[in-house]
Amino acid sequence: MRPIPAFLSLLCAATLGGLLALQFRATVDPSQPPASASMPLEAAISPARAALPPEVGGQALPSLAPMLRGVTPAVVSIQSKHIVRVRNPLAEDPFFRQFFGIPDMPQERVEQALGSGVVVDAQRGLILTNNHVVEAADGITVTLADGRTVEGHLVGADPGTDIALVRIPADHLTALPIADSRQLQVGDFVVAVGNPFGLGQTVTSGIVSALGRSGLQGLGYQNMIQTDASINPGNSGGALVNLRGELVGINRAIYSPSGGSVGIGFAIPSTLAQDVMRQLLASGKVVRGSLGVEAQDLNDRIVQALKLANGRGALVSRVYAGSAAQVAGVKIGDVITAVNGETVANAQALRNAEGLAPVGKPITLQVLRDGHALTLSAALKAQADKLVGARLDPRLQGATFDDLPESLRQKGLSGVVVAQVAPGSRAYVNNLQAGDLVAQVNGADVQDLAAFQAALANKPQRLQMTLVRGQMVGTLSLQ
């Protein structure tokens, strides 16, 4: 269980009491004598008479049991372990090691995470789960519904959508069919299956409360199914199915002011999870598209200056040369109000739409320009993966740079991350360290890799970076 801002927790499951209300009619058989005081008590209160009838009014009693018999074998429990080196200053001093007889070896502890997963391909042993269940795992153990325990291998993971794909070497598996989650409607009944609190496989039910939920702080790219399900730790990565037993979502998180369930749970749509899975199988990673703009939220001053009807939208403050936005005709000062018909409330919503849209396929942009509504078509270009410092500037030789995770952007951070620094390299000598967040280059804000690359495109003579390192912020001049 991970606490995250706004009382969201990465967990998952679902419950709803009273799926269907039934009315039972009492029937009297005139051939049978009524119960009386002279009759034995055990005869008057017979177990056979107290049992529920197989049908009422000619209709069979409703039950999810037949559907679940095909679903539960496909839901597994996942346990991952992460070995953490424990820093002990005394153990690092040779004198204290010798004096106290401390072995000259790293002190370690093992952290464990518990979650759930869904078998989606029985022949290849493929399991969908959440990235946060297996993130940085040094070992993955999968327990099947029939009690078998096998070691899992991570095929690939996408932190942006919190989807991971695990493969297990096992036969006689049951896989869930994947439904088109785009066909879901608010009010549809859904059932969640997972392993809450490590208790073992548990089934709960609910309805679809909302669709297309986004703007939840700290959860990366979002287009989530909201359910009134009861969500609990250990259900992360479990199955959300429809009443036909088809997978419609991967359970992910809850909203809770207290840490307990208040009936607001979230699942990743199966269509999105399936698209991520295809990319992970093909290359082990997910390639995202970029519109190639910098955008900012609207405020009252901007709304008044541009004479806008409301404050919903993302104001374009920069368009990168050769980007998808430039090709589409987007200009500085445009307000993007919708992508593919979905409302864009702010700059974060625009980034979310970019992150979920497929690379190379046309998307439709609704734009306000000088008070006029325009419709533009753009095809997103693939975002840069990691940037090699030596290709950007000789002073960065030995360093590689990566984009900031979307979950951190939702916490108000922006910039690029120093992914690696080779020992002895020029970047190393310049005191650049892995994990540094580059927020500015020569006084100009850096939003992402595209902005970082653009800031260095003109080969500046002076190279000064504003860095965030741990809890400190400082300026580094590179020679």
The 8 nearest C-alpha neighbors of each residue, nearest first, counted from 0:
[[1, 232, 10, 9, 2, 8, 233, 112],
 [0, 2, 9, 8, 3, 10, 7, 131],
 [3, 1, 8, 7, 0, 6, 4, 9],
 [2, 4, 7, 8, 6, 1, 217, 5],
 [3, 5, 6, 7, 216, 217, 2, 410],
 [6, 4, 7, 3, 216, 254, 256, 215],
 [7, 5, 255, 4, 256, 254, 3, 8],
 [8, 6, 254, 3, 5, 253, 4, 255],
 [7, 9, 2, 252, 253, 1, 3, 10],
 [10, 8, 252, 1, 251, 0, 253, 235],
 [9, 11, 235, 232, 252, 234, 231, 251],
 [10, 12, 230, 234, 235, 250, 231, 252],
 [13, 11, 230, 191, 234, 229, 231, 228],
 [228, 14, 12, 229, 203, 204, 191, 230],
 [15, 13, 204, 203, 228, 229, 205, 16],
 [14, 16, 205, 204, 17, 228, 18, 203],
 [17, 15, 18, 14, 204, 205, 19, 203],
 [16, 18, 19, 20, 15, 21, 205, 204],
 [19, 17, 16, 15, 20, 205, 204, 188],
 [20, 18, 17, 21, 61, 16, 62, 60],
 [19, 21, 17, 18, 22, 61, 16, 23],
 [22, 20, 19, 23, 60, 55, 61, 17],
 [21, 23, 24, 20, 55, 56, 25, 19],
 [24, 22, 21, 55, 25, 56, 26, 54],
 [25, 23, 26, 22, 55, 56, 21, 27],
 [24, 26, 23, 27, 55, 22, 28, 56],
 [27, 25, 24, 28, 23, 29, 55, 56],
 [26, 28, 29, 25, 31, 30, 33, 24],
 [27, 29, 30, 31, 26, 32, 33, 25],
 [30, 28, 31, 27, 32, 33, 26, 34],
 [31, 29, 28, 32, 27, 33, 26, 34],
 [30, 32, 29, 28, 33, 27, 34, 26],
 [33, 31, 34, 30, 29, 28, 35, 27],
 [34, 32, 35, 31, 29, 43, 27, 28],
 [33, 35, 43, 38, 32, 36, 42, 37],
 [36, 34, 37, 38, 33, 43, 39, 32],
 [35, 37, 38, 34, 39, 40, 43, 33],
 [38, 36, 35, 39, 34, 40, 43, 42],
 [37, 39, 35, 36, 40, 34, 43, 42],
 [40, 38, 42, 41, 43, 37, 36, 35],
 [39, 41, 43, 42, 44, 38, 36, 45],
 [40, 42, 44, 39, 43, 45, 38, 46],
 [43, 41, 39, 45, 40, 44, 38, 34],
 [42, 44, 40, 34, 41, 45, 39, 38],
 [45, 43, 41, 42, 40, 46, 48, 49],
 [44, 46, 48, 47, 42, 41, 43, 49],
 [47, 45, 49, 48, 50, 44, 41, 42],
 [46, 48, 45, 50, 49, 44, 51, 52],
 [47, 49, 45, 46, 50, 44, 51, 43],
 [50, 48, 46, 47, 45, 51, 44, 52],
 [51, 49, 47, 48, 46, 52, 45, 53],
 [52, 50, 53, 49, 48, 54, 47, 60],
 [51, 53, 54, 50, 55, 60, 59, 48],
 [54, 52, 59, 60, 51, 55, 58, 50],
 [55, 53, 59, 58, 52, 60, 57, 56],
 [54, 56, 58, 57, 59, 23, 60, 52],
 [55, 57, 58, 54, 24, 23, 59, 22],
 [56, 58, 55, 54, 59, 53, 60, 52],
 [59, 57, 54, 55, 56, 60, 53, 61],
 [60, 58, 54, 53, 61, 55, 57, 56],
 [59, 61, 54, 53, 58, 62, 55, 52],
 [60, 62, 59, 63, 19, 58, 54, 64],
 [63, 61, 64, 60, 65, 66, 59, 67],
 [62, 64, 66, 65, 67, 61, 242, 68],
 [63, 65, 67, 62, 66, 68, 61, 69],
 [66, 64, 68, 67, 63, 62, 69, 70],
 [67, 65, 68, 64, 63, 244, 69, 243],
 [68, 66, 70, 64, 69, 65, 71, 63],
 [67, 69, 65, 66, 70, 71, 64, 72],
 [68, 70, 67, 66, 71, 72, 244, 65],
 [71, 69, 67, 68, 73, 72, 244, 175],
 [70, 72, 73, 74, 67, 68, 69, 144],
 [73, 71, 144, 74, 70, 173, 69, 145],
 [74, 72, 173, 118, 174, 71, 70, 117],
 [75, 73, 117, 71, 72, 116, 118, 144],
 [76, 74, 143, 116, 115, 142, 144, 117],
 [75, 77, 115, 142, 141, 114, 194, 116],
 [78, 76, 141, 114, 115, 140, 113, 142],
 [77, 79, 113, 140, 112, 139, 114, 141],
 [80, 78, 139, 112, 111, 138, 133, 136],
 [81, 79, 111, 138, 136, 110, 137, 112],
 [80, 82, 136, 110, 137, 109, 111, 83],
 [83, 81, 109, 108, 110, 107, 137, 80],
 [84, 82, 108, 107, 109, 85, 81, 110],
 [83, 85, 107, 106, 86, 108, 105, 82],
 [86, 84, 107, 106, 83, 87, 108, 105],
 [85, 87, 88, 84, 106, 90, 105, 91],
 [86, 88, 90, 89, 85, 91, 106, 105],
 [87, 89, 91, 90, 86, 92, 95, 85],
 [90, 88, 91, 92, 87, 95, 96, 93],
 [89, 91, 87, 88, 92, 96, 95, 101],
 [90, 92, 88, 89, 93, 87, 96, 95],
 [91, 93, 89, 95, 90, 94, 96, 88],
 [94, 92, 96, 95, 97, 91, 90, 103],
 [95, 93, 97, 96, 92, 98, 99, 89],
 [96, 94, 98, 97, 92, 93, 99, 89],
 [95, 97, 101, 93, 94, 100, 90, 99],
 [96, 98, 100, 94, 95, 99, 93, 101],
 [99, 97, 95, 96, 100, 94, 101, 93],
 [98, 100, 96, 101, 97, 95, 94, 90],
 [101, 99, 97, 96, 98, 102, 95, 103],
 [100, 102, 96, 99, 103, 97, 90, 95],
 [103, 101, 104, 100, 96, 90, 97, 105],
 [104, 102, 101, 105, 96, 90, 91, 93],
 [103, 105, 102, 106, 101, 90, 107, 91],
 [106, 104, 107, 84, 103, 85, 86, 102],
 [107, 105, 85, 84, 104, 86, 108, 87],
 [108, 106, 84, 85, 83, 105, 82, 109],
 [107, 109, 83, 82, 84, 110, 85, 106],
 [108, 110, 82, 81, 83, 80, 111, 107],
 [111, 109, 81, 80, 82, 108, 112, 83],
 [110, 112, 80, 79, 81, 109, 113, 78],
 [113, 111, 79, 78, 132, 80, 114, 110],
 [114, 112, 78, 233, 77, 79, 132, 111],
 [113, 115, 233, 77, 235, 234, 132, 76],
 [116, 114, 76, 237, 236, 77, 234, 193],
 [115, 117, 128, 236, 237, 75, 127, 74],
 [118, 116, 74, 126, 127, 73, 119, 237],
 [117, 119, 126, 174, 73, 125, 120, 74],
 [118, 120, 174, 175, 126, 125, 117, 121],
 [121, 119, 125, 174, 122, 124, 123, 118],
 [120, 122, 124, 172, 174, 123, 173, 119],
 [123, 121, 120, 124, 170, 172, 125, 171],
 [124, 122, 125, 121, 120, 166, 167, 168],
 [123, 125, 121, 167, 166, 122, 120, 168],
 [126, 124, 166, 120, 123, 118, 165, 119],
 [127, 125, 118, 165, 117, 164, 119, 116],
 [126, 128, 164, 117, 116, 163, 165, 118],
 [127, 129, 236, 116, 163, 162, 164, 126],
 [130, 128, 162, 236, 161, 163, 131, 132],
 [129, 131, 161, 163, 162, 132, 134, 133],
 [130, 132, 134, 129, 133, 161, 158, 9],
 [131, 133, 130, 129, 114, 134, 112, 113],
 [134, 132, 136, 130, 131, 79, 135, 139],
 [133, 135, 131, 136, 130, 132, 156, 79],
 [136, 134, 133, 81, 137, 80, 131, 79],
 [137, 135, 81, 133, 138, 134, 80, 79],
 [138, 136, 81, 80, 135, 82, 139, 79],
 [137, 139, 80, 136, 79, 140, 81, 151],
 [138, 140, 79, 151, 78, 150, 141, 80],
 [141, 139, 150, 78, 151, 77, 149, 79],
 [142, 140, 77, 149, 148, 76, 150, 151],
 [141, 143, 148, 76, 147, 75, 146, 77],
 [144, 142, 75, 147, 146, 145, 148, 141],
 [143, 145, 72, 146, 75, 74, 142, 71],
 [146, 144, 143, 147, 72, 142, 148, 75],
 [147, 145, 143, 144, 142, 148, 75, 141],
 [146, 148, 143, 142, 145, 149, 144, 141],
 [149, 147, 142, 141, 143, 146, 140, 150],
 [150, 148, 141, 140, 151, 142, 147, 167],
 [151, 149, 140, 139, 141, 167, 152, 148],
 [150, 152, 167, 139, 140, 166, 141, 165],
 [153, 151, 166, 165, 154, 167, 150, 139],
 [152, 154, 165, 155, 164, 166, 151, 163],
 [155, 153, 165, 164, 152, 283, 166, 279],
 [154, 156, 283, 279, 153, 164, 163, 284],
 [157, 155, 163, 130, 162, 164, 158, 284],
 [156, 158, 162, 159, 161, 160, 163, 285],
 [159, 157, 161, 160, 130, 156, 162, 219],
 [160, 158, 219, 157, 220, 161, 405, 404],
 [159, 161, 220, 162, 158, 157, 219, 221],
 [162, 160, 158, 130, 129, 159, 157, 131],
 [161, 163, 129, 130, 157, 160, 156, 128],
 [164, 162, 156, 130, 128, 129, 155, 127],
 [163, 165, 127, 154, 155, 126, 153, 156],
 [164, 166, 153, 126, 154, 152, 125, 151],
 [167, 165, 125, 152, 124, 151, 126, 153],
 [166, 168, 151, 124, 169, 152, 150, 125],
 [169, 167, 124, 166, 170, 149, 151, 150],
 [170, 168, 167, 124, 171, 172, 149, 121],
 [169, 171, 172, 168, 122, 121, 124, 123],
 [172, 170, 173, 169, 121, 122, 124, 174],
 [171, 173, 121, 170, 174, 169, 73, 124],
 [172, 174, 73, 121, 72, 171, 118, 175],
 [175, 173, 119, 118, 121, 73, 120, 172],
 [174, 176, 119, 73, 245, 246, 177, 118],
 [175, 177, 245, 246, 178, 174, 119, 244],
 [178, 176, 246, 245, 175, 247, 269, 179],
 [177, 179, 245, 247, 246, 180, 176, 269],
 [178, 180, 181, 270, 182, 177, 269, 247],
 [181, 179, 247, 182, 183, 269, 270, 268],
 [180, 182, 179, 183, 270, 268, 184, 178],
 [181, 183, 180, 179, 184, 178, 247, 270],
 [184, 182, 180, 181, 187, 185, 179, 207],
 [185, 183, 187, 186, 182, 207, 210, 209],
 [184, 186, 207, 208, 209, 187, 183, 210],
 [185, 187, 207, 206, 184, 188, 208, 209],
 [188, 186, 206, 207, 185, 184, 189, 183],
 [187, 189, 206, 205, 186, 207, 241, 242],
 [190, 188, 241, 206, 205, 240, 204, 242],
 [189, 191, 204, 240, 239, 203, 205, 241],
 [192, 190, 239, 13, 12, 203, 238, 202],
 [191, 193, 202, 238, 201, 237, 12, 203],
 [194, 192, 234, 237, 200, 201, 115, 195],
 [193, 195, 200, 199, 234, 233, 197, 201],
 [196, 194, 233, 234, 197, 232, 231, 198],
 [195, 197, 233, 198, 232, 194, 231, 234],
 [198, 196, 195, 199, 194, 233, 113, 114],
 [199, 197, 196, 195, 194, 200, 201, 233],
 [200, 198, 194, 197, 201, 195, 193, 76],
 [199, 201, 194, 193, 192, 202, 198, 144],
 [200, 202, 193, 192, 194, 199, 203, 195],
 [201, 203, 192, 191, 193, 200, 204, 190],
 [204, 202, 14, 13, 191, 190, 192, 201],
 [205, 203, 14, 190, 15, 13, 189, 191],
 [204, 206, 15, 228, 14, 189, 227, 188],
 [205, 207, 188, 189, 187, 186, 226, 208],
 [206, 208, 226, 185, 186, 187, 209, 225],
 [207, 209, 226, 225, 185, 206, 227, 186],
 [210, 208, 225, 185, 207, 224, 226, 211],
 [211, 209, 224, 212, 225, 223, 185, 208],
 [210, 212, 222, 223, 224, 213, 209, 221],
 [211, 213, 223, 222, 210, 224, 221, 225],
 [214, 212, 221, 215, 222, 211, 223, 348],
 [213, 215, 216, 348, 212, 221, 347, 409],
 [216, 214, 213, 218, 217, 221, 5, 212],
 [215, 217, 409, 218, 214, 4, 5, 410],
 [216, 218, 406, 409, 219, 410, 215, 407],
 [219, 217, 406, 216, 215, 220, 221, 160],
 [220, 218, 406, 405, 159, 217, 160, 221],
 [221, 219, 351, 160, 159, 354, 218, 405],
 [222, 220, 213, 223, 219, 351, 212, 160],
 [223, 221, 211, 212, 213, 224, 220, 267],
 [224, 222, 212, 211, 267, 266, 221, 265],
 [223, 225, 210, 266, 265, 209, 211, 268],
 [226, 224, 265, 209, 208, 264, 207, 210],
 [227, 225, 207, 208, 228, 264, 206, 263],
 [228, 226, 262, 263, 205, 208, 264, 206],
 [13, 227, 229, 14, 205, 226, 262, 264],
 [228, 230, 13, 14, 262, 260, 12, 227],
 [231, 229, 12, 11, 13, 260, 228, 264],
 [230, 232, 11, 195, 10, 234, 12, 233],
 [233, 231, 10, 0, 195, 196, 234, 11],
 [232, 234, 195, 114, 196, 194, 113, 235],
 [233, 235, 11, 193, 195, 12, 194, 237],
 [236, 234, 10, 11, 251, 114, 250, 233],
 [235, 237, 128, 129, 115, 116, 250, 249],
 [238, 236, 115, 193, 116, 250, 234, 235],
 [237, 239, 249, 192, 191, 240, 117, 250],
 [238, 240, 191, 248, 190, 247, 249, 246],
 [241, 239, 246, 245, 247, 190, 244, 189],
 [240, 242, 189, 243, 244, 245, 190, 188],
 [241, 243, 244, 189, 240, 188, 66, 190],
 [242, 244, 241, 245, 66, 240, 246, 67],
 [243, 245, 242, 241, 240, 66, 70, 246],
 [246, 244, 240, 176, 178, 177, 241, 243],
 [245, 247, 240, 177, 178, 248, 239, 176],
 [248, 246, 269, 180, 240, 178, 239, 268],
 [247, 249, 268, 269, 239, 267, 266, 246],
 [248, 250, 267, 266, 238, 236, 237, 239],
 [251, 249, 266, 11, 236, 237, 235, 238],
 [250, 252, 266, 235, 11, 9, 10, 265],
 [253, 251, 9, 10, 265, 8, 11, 264],
 [254, 252, 264, 8, 7, 263, 265, 230],
 [253, 255, 7, 263, 6, 264, 8, 256],
 [254, 256, 258, 6, 257, 259, 261, 7],
 [257, 255, 6, 258, 254, 259, 5, 7],
 [258, 256, 255, 259, 6, 260, 261, 254],
 [259, 257, 255, 256, 260, 6, 8, 254],
 [260, 258, 257, 255, 261, 231, 256, 230],
 [259, 261, 229, 262, 230, 255, 258, 231],
 [262, 260, 263, 255, 259, 229, 254, 227],
 [261, 263, 227, 228, 229, 260, 264, 226],
 [264, 262, 227, 254, 261, 253, 226, 228],
 [263, 265, 253, 226, 225, 228, 252, 230],
 [264, 266, 225, 252, 224, 251, 253, 223],
 [267, 265, 250, 251, 224, 249, 248, 223],
 [266, 268, 249, 248, 223, 224, 269, 250],
 [269, 267, 248, 271, 270, 180, 247, 223],
 [268, 270, 248, 247, 272, 271, 180, 273],
 [271, 269, 273, 272, 268, 180, 179, 274],
 [270, 272, 274, 269, 273, 268, 275, 267],
 [273, 271, 269, 275, 270, 274, 276, 268],
 [272, 274, 276, 270, 275, 271, 269, 277],
 [273, 275, 271, 277, 276, 272, 270, 278],
 [276, 274, 272, 278, 273, 277, 279, 271],
 [277, 275, 273, 279, 274, 278, 272, 280],
 [278, 276, 280, 274, 275, 279, 281, 273],
 [277, 279, 281, 275, 280, 276, 285, 282],
 [280, 278, 283, 284, 276, 155, 282, 281],
 [281, 279, 277, 278, 283, 282, 276, 154],
 [280, 282, 278, 279, 277, 283, 284, 276],
 [281, 283, 279, 284, 280, 278, 285, 155],
 [284, 282, 279, 155, 280, 281, 154, 278],
 [285, 283, 279, 282, 155, 278, 156, 286],
 [284, 286, 278, 279, 287, 157, 275, 283],
 [287, 285, 381, 284, 288, 382, 358, 278],
 [288, 286, 381, 382, 354, 358, 285, 289],
 [287, 289, 381, 358, 379, 380, 382, 353],
 [290, 288, 379, 291, 380, 382, 381, 353],
 [289, 291, 323, 324, 379, 292, 322, 353],
 [292, 290, 322, 289, 319, 324, 323, 318],
 [293, 291, 318, 317, 290, 319, 294, 315],
 [292, 294, 317, 316, 315, 318, 291, 295],
 [293, 295, 315, 314, 316, 346, 313, 292],
 [296, 294, 346, 314, 313, 297, 315, 316],
 [295, 297, 345, 346, 313, 314, 298, 294],
 [296, 298, 310, 301, 314, 313, 302, 295],
 [297, 299, 301, 300, 302, 296, 310, 303],
 [300, 298, 302, 301, 303, 297, 310, 304],
 [299, 301, 303, 302, 298, 304, 297, 305],
 [302, 300, 304, 298, 303, 299, 297, 305],
 [301, 303, 299, 307, 305, 300, 304, 306],
 [304, 302, 306, 300, 301, 305, 299, 307],
 [305, 303, 301, 306, 302, 300, 307, 299],
 [304, 306, 302, 307, 303, 301, 369, 370],
 [307, 305, 303, 304, 302, 308, 370, 301],
 [308, 306, 302, 305, 309, 303, 310, 370],
 [307, 309, 306, 310, 302, 311, 303, 305],
 [310, 308, 307, 311, 302, 312, 306, 299],
 [311, 309, 297, 302, 312, 298, 307, 299],
 [310, 312, 344, 309, 345, 336, 343, 297],
 [311, 313, 336, 344, 345, 343, 335, 334],
 [314, 312, 346, 345, 335, 334, 296, 295],
 [313, 315, 334, 294, 295, 333, 332, 316],
 [316, 314, 294, 331, 332, 333, 317, 293],
 [317, 315, 294, 331, 293, 314, 332, 295],
 [316, 318, 293, 292, 331, 315, 319, 294],
 [319, 317, 292, 291, 325, 331, 320, 293],
 [320, 318, 291, 322, 292, 321, 317, 325],
 [319, 321, 322, 318, 325, 291, 324, 326],
 [320, 322, 325, 319, 323, 326, 324, 291],
 [323, 321, 291, 325, 324, 320, 319, 326],
 [322, 324, 290, 326, 325, 379, 377, 378],
 [325, 323, 327, 329, 290, 322, 326, 291],
 [326, 324, 328, 322, 327, 323, 329, 321],
 [325, 327, 323, 324, 328, 322, 321, 377],
 [328, 326, 324, 377, 325, 329, 376, 323],
 [329, 327, 325, 326, 324, 330, 375, 377],
 [328, 330, 324, 325, 327, 333, 331, 318],
 [331, 329, 333, 332, 328, 318, 315, 325],
 [330, 332, 315, 316, 333, 317, 318, 329],
 [333, 331, 315, 330, 314, 316, 334, 368],
 [334, 332, 368, 315, 331, 330, 367, 314],
 [333, 335, 314, 367, 313, 366, 312, 336],
 [336, 334, 366, 313, 312, 365, 337, 333],
 [335, 337, 312, 343, 365, 366, 342, 334],
 [338, 336, 342, 343, 365, 341, 340, 364],
 [339, 337, 364, 341, 340, 363, 365, 342],
 [340, 338, 363, 341, 362, 364, 337, 365],
 [339, 341, 338, 337, 342, 363, 365, 364],
 [342, 340, 337, 338, 339, 343, 336, 352],
 [343, 341, 337, 336, 344, 340, 338, 312],
 [342, 344, 337, 336, 312, 348, 345, 349],
 [343, 345, 311, 312, 348, 342, 313, 336],
 [344, 346, 313, 312, 296, 348, 347, 343],
 [347, 345, 313, 349, 295, 296, 348, 294],
 [346, 348, 350, 349, 345, 351, 409, 214],
 [349, 347, 351, 345, 346, 343, 350, 344],
 [348, 350, 346, 352, 347, 351, 343, 353],
 [351, 349, 353, 347, 348, 352, 354, 346],
 [350, 352, 348, 354, 220, 349, 353, 347],
 [351, 353, 349, 355, 350, 354, 356, 348],
 [354, 352, 350, 356, 351, 355, 289, 288],
 [353, 355, 351, 352, 356, 287, 350, 220],
 [354, 356, 352, 353, 351, 357, 220, 287],
 [355, 357, 353, 354, 352, 358, 288, 362],
 [358, 356, 360, 359, 355, 288, 287, 379],
 [359, 357, 288, 379, 360, 380, 381, 287],
 [360, 358, 378, 379, 380, 357, 361, 288],
 [359, 361, 378, 358, 357, 362, 379, 356],
 [362, 360, 378, 377, 376, 359, 363, 379],
 [361, 363, 377, 376, 339, 378, 360, 364],
 [362, 364, 376, 339, 338, 375, 377, 365],
 [363, 365, 338, 375, 374, 337, 376, 366],
 [364, 366, 374, 337, 336, 335, 373, 338],
 [365, 367, 335, 373, 334, 372, 336, 364],
 [366, 368, 372, 334, 371, 333, 370, 373],
 [369, 367, 333, 371, 370, 366, 372, 334],
 [370, 368, 371, 367, 305, 333, 332, 372],
 [369, 371, 368, 367, 372, 306, 307, 305],
 [370, 372, 368, 367, 369, 373, 366, 333],
 [373, 371, 367, 366, 368, 370, 374, 365],
 [374, 372, 366, 365, 367, 375, 371, 368],
 [373, 375, 365, 364, 366, 363, 376, 372],
 [374, 376, 364, 363, 327, 373, 365, 377],
 [377, 375, 363, 362, 327, 364, 361, 374],
 [376, 378, 327, 361, 362, 323, 379, 363],
 [377, 379, 361, 359, 360, 323, 362, 380],
 [380, 378, 288, 358, 289, 359, 290, 323],
 [379, 381, 288, 289, 358, 359, 323, 382],
 [382, 380, 288, 287, 358, 289, 286, 383],
 [383, 381, 288, 289, 287, 384, 380, 286],
 [382, 384, 385, 381, 448, 386, 449, 402],
 [383, 385, 382, 386, 401, 402, 286, 448],
 [386, 384, 401, 400, 383, 399, 387, 402],
 [385, 387, 400, 399, 388, 384, 401, 383],
 [388, 386, 399, 389, 390, 398, 385, 400],
 [387, 389, 395, 398, 391, 396, 390, 399],
 [390, 388, 396, 393, 392, 391, 395, 387],
 [391, 389, 388, 387, 392, 393, 386, 396],
 [392, 390, 388, 389, 455, 387, 452, 393],
 [391, 393, 389, 394, 395, 390, 388, 458],
 [394, 392, 389, 396, 395, 391, 390, 388],
 [393, 395, 392, 396, 425, 426, 478, 477],
 [396, 394, 388, 426, 393, 389, 392, 398],
 [397, 395, 389, 388, 393, 425, 426, 394],
 [396, 398, 421, 424, 420, 426, 395, 425],
 [399, 397, 420, 388, 419, 396, 395, 426],
 [400, 398, 387, 419, 388, 418, 386, 417],
 [401, 399, 417, 386, 418, 385, 416, 387],
 [400, 402, 385, 416, 418, 415, 417, 403],
 [403, 401, 415, 448, 447, 416, 404, 400],
 [402, 404, 415, 416, 405, 414, 401, 407],
 [405, 403, 406, 407, 402, 408, 159, 219],
 [404, 406, 219, 408, 407, 159, 403, 409],
 [405, 407, 219, 217, 218, 409, 404, 408],
 [408, 406, 410, 409, 405, 404, 412, 217],
 [409, 407, 412, 405, 410, 411, 406, 413],
 [408, 410, 407, 406, 411, 216, 217, 405],
 [411, 409, 407, 408, 412, 217, 216, 406],
 [410, 412, 408, 409, 413, 407, 406, 216],
 [413, 411, 408, 410, 407, 414, 409, 403],
 [414, 412, 446, 408, 438, 411, 403, 447],
 [413, 415, 438, 446, 445, 447, 437, 403],
 [414, 416, 402, 403, 437, 447, 436, 401],
 [417, 415, 436, 401, 400, 418, 435, 403],
 [416, 418, 400, 433, 434, 435, 419, 399],
 [417, 419, 400, 433, 399, 416, 401, 434],
 [420, 418, 433, 399, 398, 417, 421, 400],
 [419, 421, 398, 397, 433, 427, 432, 422],
 [420, 422, 397, 424, 423, 398, 419, 427],
 [423, 421, 424, 427, 420, 397, 428, 426],
 [422, 424, 427, 421, 428, 425, 426, 397],
 [425, 423, 427, 397, 426, 422, 421, 428],
 [424, 426, 428, 427, 396, 394, 429, 397],
 [425, 427, 395, 429, 424, 428, 396, 431],
 [428, 426, 424, 430, 429, 425, 431, 423],
 [427, 429, 425, 430, 426, 424, 423, 431],
 [428, 430, 426, 427, 477, 431, 425, 478],
 [431, 429, 427, 428, 432, 426, 475, 477],
 [430, 432, 427, 426, 429, 433, 420, 435],
 [433, 431, 435, 434, 420, 430, 417, 427],
 [434, 432, 419, 417, 418, 435, 420, 431],
 [433, 435, 417, 416, 432, 418, 436, 468],
 [436, 434, 468, 417, 433, 432, 416, 467],
 [435, 437, 416, 467, 466, 415, 438, 414],
 [436, 438, 466, 415, 414, 439, 465, 416],
 [437, 439, 414, 445, 465, 466, 444, 436],
 [440, 438, 444, 465, 445, 443, 442, 464],
 [439, 441, 464, 443, 442, 463, 465, 444],
 [440, 442, 463, 443, 464, 462, 439, 461],
 [441, 443, 440, 439, 444, 464, 465, 463],
 [444, 442, 439, 440, 441, 445, 454, 438],
 [445, 443, 439, 438, 446, 442, 440, 414],
 [446, 444, 414, 439, 438, 450, 451, 447],
 [445, 447, 414, 413, 450, 444, 448, 415],
 [448, 446, 414, 450, 449, 415, 445, 402],
 [449, 447, 451, 450, 402, 452, 415, 383],
 [448, 450, 452, 451, 447, 453, 383, 291],
 [451, 449, 453, 447, 452, 448, 445, 446],
 [452, 450, 448, 454, 453, 449, 445, 447],
 [451, 453, 449, 455, 450, 454, 448, 456],
 [452, 454, 450, 456, 455, 451, 449, 457],
 [455, 453, 451, 452, 456, 450, 440, 457],
 [456, 454, 452, 453, 458, 457, 391, 451],
 [455, 457, 453, 458, 454, 452, 391, 459],
 [456, 458, 455, 459, 454, 453, 460, 452],
 [459, 457, 455, 456, 460, 392, 391, 454],
 [460, 458, 461, 457, 462, 455, 456, 454],
 [459, 461, 458, 462, 457, 478, 463, 455],
 [462, 460, 459, 463, 441, 477, 476, 478],
 [463, 461, 477, 476, 441, 459, 460, 464],
 [462, 464, 476, 441, 475, 440, 477, 461],
 [465, 463, 440, 475, 439, 474, 466, 441],
 [464, 466, 474, 439, 438, 473, 437, 475],
 [467, 465, 437, 436, 473, 472, 438, 474],
 [466, 468, 472, 436, 471, 435, 469, 437],
 [469, 467, 435, 471, 470, 466, 472, 436],
 [468, 470, 471, 467, 435, 472, 434, 436],
 [469, 471, 468, 472, 467, 473, 466, 435],
 [472, 470, 468, 469, 467, 473, 466, 435],
 [473, 471, 467, 466, 468, 470, 465, 474],
 [474, 472, 466, 465, 471, 475, 467, 468],
 [473, 475, 465, 464, 466, 476, 463, 472],
 [474, 476, 464, 463, 477, 465, 473, 466],
 [477, 475, 463, 462, 464, 478, 474, 429],
 [478, 476, 429, 462, 463, 475, 394, 461],
 [477, 394, 476, 429, 462, 461, 425, 428]]
